[in-house]
Amino acid sequence: MKIGIIGLPNVGKSTLFKALTQKQVVIANYPFATIDPNVGVVEVPDDRLKKLSEFSRSRKTIPAIIEFADIAGLVKGASQGLGLGNAFLSHIRDVDAILHLVRVFKDPNIIHVEKEPEPLRDFEIINLELILKDLDIAARVFEKAQTDAKGGDKIKIRRRGIIEKIKKILETNKLLLNELDEEELAVASEIGLLTHKPMLVVFNISETELSENWQPDSELKNTLGPIPYLALPIGLEASVAETESLSERRELYELAGIAETGLSQLIKKSYETLGLMTFFTTGEDETRAWTIPIDSKAPRAGRAIHSDFEEKFIRAEVIYWNKLLEAGSWSQARELGWLKIEGKEYVVKDGDVMEFRI
């Protein structure tokens, strides 16, 4: 699963990407230092995985992962081709979710394309460009859908109605996010729209704003609506991430009053934003975290391992991860009745440990 980091130029996208992925990227004090997206794979932090691996004395431990892409800065007018325009927007089309980075901190030494940061305005600039691009696509697709529906085909008539609904939402300057049902989302994805994708907003704050517990004001919160957000001091996080000594890192976080690293919070929140959860397999060979959509049934979870596990699924043995640790062994878990036999209709829970029978 891939998350694209977007925002105005010079808001900290490349700094965040470097801190997340530990990859060397161009970080410069001018717009469009990034042109082609940088892509990096990030492990999803999970203490459960380590504990299960120790329990099984596994030779390998394999975490869940997310791909992050550092996408070039967007400017006002991008939907009409300004800045990197259409190239930028095509890069967003390739991701599963959007991490929208908004700069809060002010620094006269770091250029801002709108002179100085203003979180609400900057957030709306990006959203409007995405909406305008979607509206352009939806208007063109709607014309064709109208023609196709003239033949009276019920499926084509329904499709025309969905595209008309999408177009009307966009005309009110609204993101499609949280406005569409499953069928409508599928159409939005099929025609290449952007604003239906899950979004996470990250506000890039200073250390001073961190100590003052900066939060969006009421107007900004109202504009965000149900979109999840985090406020993180990305400069500080990037500096600490470069420290090789683990003890020094902990000391720096303690001095800053940070209990859990912002990067760890961000990765977990990104995972949630994608609507994903984790189940585990564990044994002497390996302990592994598998990524599946929330509310997946047991055969769908099996697909994460191999397509045969879904097609030839018979049953699965399931136990919640901490109950397995509490039991002390698989045999003891069976004796206690904690290891359950589940069929095709079982809805997998985040944290389940599973063994499949096919």
N, C-alpha and C positions, 0 to 999 in steps of 0.2 A: 504494500500500500504506500502511496506517495503523497506527501504533503508539500505544497508549494508555498514558500515564504514570499509574500508580496508587500508592497507599500510604496510610498514616495521615495525618491532617491535620498540617500544619506540619512536614513532613519535607524540604521543598525542591522540591516538584513544580513550582510556578509559577516559582520562581527558575530551575530547570533549563530549563523551557519557554522562558522569556524569553531565556536565554543561547543556546539552540539556534536559535530562530527570529528573534531580534531584534525580537520584537513586544512592545508594552507591555501588560502584564497586571497584575491586582490581586495584590499580594504583601502579605499582612497577617499579624499575629501573633495570629490567632484561627482556630478551625476553620471550615471551609466558606466561606472567602473566595471560593473558586471554586465556582459552582453549575452553570452550563452550561459544557460543555467548551470551552476555547480550542483552536483548531486552526491549525497553521502548517505550511508546506511548507519542507523543509530540503534543500539540495543535498548529495549524497554526494561528499565530497572525493575526487578522483582525479587524481593527477599525470599519468597516462597520457593523459587527455583533453586536457589542455593541450598536451602534447608532440605528439599527433597533429594537433591544430588548427594548431599552428605548422608542422608538416610540410606540411600541405595548404594553408596560408595561407587558412584558412576565414574566411568573413565572419561566421559565427555559431558559437558553441560552446554546446552544450546538455547540461547534466549530468543524471545520474540523480537522482531525488528520492524523499524519504520524507515522508509526513505524520505529524506528531506531534499528539496530542490530550492536553491537560492536564485530567485528570478529577478531580472533587472527591474530597476525602479520605474514606476508608472507616473506619468505627469498628466495634468489637466489637458484634455484634447487627444488622449491616446486612442480613443475609440474612432477618431477621425484620422489617425495615423501619425499624430505628433509624438515626439520622443522616439522610442522604439516601437510605439504603436502596435500594429498588428502582430509583430513578432512576439512581443510581450504577451499579448492576449492568447496567442496560439500555445505558448508555454503553459499557461494556466489551464488550458483545455486538457493537457496531458496529465493533470494531477487528480487525486481522488478527493482532496480536501484543501482548504485554503487557510494558511496562517497569516493573518493580516497584522503586520507590525506597524504600530503608531508611535511616533516619537513624542515624548512628553517633556523631557529635560531640555533646557535652553543652554546653548554654548555658542558664544559669538565666533569661536574658532572652527565650528563645524557648520558648513553651508546648509541652508534649508531653502528649497526651491520656492517656497512661499514666504521668504524672509525670516520668519521664525515659527516654531511649532505652535499649533493650535489643535489639540487632539480631535475635537468634534469636527472642525472644518476639514482636517486632513483625512479623517475616517470617511467623511461623506464624499470627498473628491474621488477617492479610489472606488467607492461603491457606485457612484454615478457613472464613472467610465465603464465599469463592468455592465451596469444596467443599460447604458446606451448601446454598447456593442451587442448585448442580447436582444435589445429591441430591434436593432437593424436586422439581425438574423431572423427573429420571430416574424417581422413584417413581411420579409421576402418569402419565408416558408408558408405563411398564412395565405398569401396570394395563390400559391400552387395548391395548397390544401383546399381552397375554395373551388378551384377548377376541378380537382380530383373528386370532390364531393358531389358535383353536379350529376354524376351518373346514378346517384341514389344508393350507392353501396353503404350499408350501415356502419361498417368499420371505418370507412373514410369520412363519413359524416361525424362520427364520434371523435376521430382524430382532429378534424377541423375545429370542433368545439373545444377540445383541450388546448390547441394552439391559440385559439381566440382568447381563452381564459388567461393563458400565459402572457399574451400580448397586452391584455388590459391591466394585469398586475404591474407589468413593467412600465406602462404608460403613467402609472401613479408614482413612479420613481421608487418602487419597492424591490428589494431582493426577492427572488423566488424562494429562497431558503425559508422553511417553515410554512410555506403557503400552498404546497402541492401534496396530493396523495401519491401513493406508490405508482399507480398507472401514469399519472401526470409527470412524475419525476422521470420515469423511463422515457417518455417522449422528449422532455427537456434535455436529457442526456443524449438521446439519439440524434437530435438536431444540432448538437454541439454548443449548448448554452453554458454559461459560467456561473450564474448567480444562484443556482439550485444546490451547488456543492456545499457540504458542511463547512462551517467557518469557525475559527478560533481567533480571537483578538488578543494580541499581546501589546501592552503599553510599556515602552522602553523608558524607565525612570532613572533618576540619578540616585546616588547613595543618600543624599540629603532627603529626597522624596521618599526613599525607602524607610529612613528613620522616622519620618513624619507620617508613615502609613498612608501614602497617597492612594486615593481611590477616585474613580470617575465621579464627576458631579451629577446631580439629578438629571440634567438635560442630556448628558452623554449616556447615562445609564438607560434613560428612556429610549434613546436612539438605538442603543445596542439591543434592547428587548431581550429575547431569550438566547442571544448569541453568547456563549461562554467567553470569559476573559481572564487574563492574568496580568498583574503589574510586576515587572521584573527589572532589576538593575543589570542590564545586559553587559555593560562595560565591566562591571565588577565580576560578574559571572565568567566572562571571557578571560579576565586576568587570573582569576583563581583556577580556572580550568587548565591554564598553561603551567601551573605550579606542579612540578613532578612529585614532590613529597606529599603523600596522603595525609600525614600528620600536620604539615603546614597548611594544607587545604582546609582541614577541619578547624585549625586555629583561626584562619582568616574568616571562615564562615561564622565561627563563634563570636569573633570581634564585631562582625557586621550584624549579629543578632539573627542569623539565618539558621533555622532548625533543619529544614530540608532544602537542598539546592533548588534554585529556580529552574535549572535545566531538567532536573529529575521531575519536578512538578509539570513542566512543559511537555515532556515526553509522555507522561501518564495522561495528561489532559488531551494531548493530540490523539492518543490511542482511543480515549473515550469519545472524542469528537467524530472519529471515523466510525463510531458505533461498533467497536471491536471488544472482544474479551479473550481470555486465555484459559485453555485447559492444558493439562500436563500428561506426559507419559514418563515413566521412570523405571529404571532397572540398572543392572551392573554395567551394561554397555553405554547407555546414555540417559540423561534426564533432559527433557526438552519441553519448551513452552510453545504451544501451537496457537495460532491466531485464527479466530473465527468470528463471524458476525454475532452480535448479541441475539439471544433467543433461538440459536441454531438447535436443531434436533440432532440426536446421536449420529445418524448416518451422514448428515452434513459435516459434523465434526470429523468423522472418519475421512471425508474427502480431503481435509487439510494434510493428511498423511499420504494418502494415495487414492486415486479414483476407485480402485477395487474395493476399498474399505466402505465406500458409499454404496456401490452397486451390489456387492455381495454381503452386505451387513446382515448378521444374524442377531447378535446382542452385544452388549458391552458390560463389563464389570466396572462399577463406578464407586468412588469414595471421595469425600471432600479432603483436600490436601492435609489440613491440620488433624483430621481424625485418623488418617493413616500414620502420621507422626506419633500421635497419642497412643495408637495401638502398638506401635513398636515393630510390627512386621505384618506382611500380607496375611500370613496364616492366622495370626491373632485377630486381625481385623475381620476375617471370615468367621472365626469362632464367636466374636462379639456381635455378629450380625450387622456390622457397619459397612461391609462390602456388598453393594446391591447389584442385582442382575437387572439391567434395563433394556427395553426394546426400542423399536423404531420411533415411537412417539415421545421418548424421553427428551425433555428440553435441558440442554447442558447448562450448568451454572459456572460462572467465573470461579476458577480455583478447583474444579473437579480434576481428579486423577483418573484416567481411563485406560482400560485394556479392552481391545476389540476382538470379537470372534466373527470370522467371515467364512 
